[in-house]
Amino acid sequence: MSTTVRADAQLPFDFHRDQSAVFQTYFAAGNEEILGALRNLSALESAQAVYLWGPPGTGKSHLLQAMCHAASTSSGRPVSYLPLREAMRHGPGICDGLEGCALVCLDDLEAVAGNQGWEGTLFGLYNRLRDASRTLVASGAAPPRASPFVLADLRSRLEWGLVYQLHPLGEEDKRDLLLERARQRGLTLDPGVVDYILRRHPRDVGSLCAFMERLDRASLSAHRQVTIPFVRSLLDE
């Protein structure tokens, strides 16, 4: 599949990008230095290759989408966010023309590891972006040298640029995350309510953030304050 990047388009292909995934909503506990570096890079003042890695829940997808949002807002230049788990359905040809973007963000590289067609395409894309002085930000669950790529040249290319490890949130950080997400939504959460959620709900960051969105919608719909009985009713549904 061949795609043409238009100057007025942010994405050569219509992959959904969460508009709430911006730098301001990223909870950076333990990852403040990386957040600052990515903020600076989003100005696109110089070309760079960056690789982010860390376990699920460290906010890799959030940061890549935030990069796209900040870069397109500040520069007005075309950018592309490519979630590879979704992109695999369309084949590696979807990467054609991406070197026309000022910024390309490739999410979940492990999704295509071991697929020679995809690995060869990403190797070629890396080289075209470098030759065109574009910025590439990629993410994976493991550092390049520990990722199961069959193409050694792709692994070495990913190690050439900046490599950042994202650290997961600790237990107290998760408590602070819930309080911060509540504040952003105008919710008032008693510390006892937060502790109750953490005791009763799965503690991975993605699930906790999704529950906060659900809690916000439910409280608005029911015109109810967020109390332990109200949270219990949602958890029991």
Number of C-alpha atoms within 10 A of each C-alpha: 9 11 14 14 19 13 12 9 17 20 22 23 16 11 13 11 19 12 10 13 19 17 20 10 14 19 21 21 16 14 18 12 12 17 20 12 11 18 17 15 21 21 15 20 10 11 16 18 23 19 23 25 22 18 14 15 17 23 23 21 24 21 25 27 27 26 30 25 23 20 22 21 13 11 14 14 18 23 27 31 27 26 22 19 13 13 19 14 9 11 14 19 15 19 23 17 15 25 24 21 23 23 30 28 22 22 27 20 24 18 17 19 17 14 14 13 13 20 22 16 17 18 18 15 19 22 14 16 22 16 11 14 16 21 24 24 25 23 26 23 21 16 18 23 12 9 15 16 19 14 15 13 13 19 19 13 14 21 16 12 14 12 19 17 18 22 16 20 20 11 11 8 15 21 17 17 21 23 19 16 19 19 12 10 13 10 18 13 17 13 13 11 18 20 13 15 21 17 10 11 12 12 14 15 18 13 13 21 17 11 19 18 14 12 19 18 13 17 16 12 9 9 9 10 15 18 17 17 10 16 20 14 10 13 13 6 5
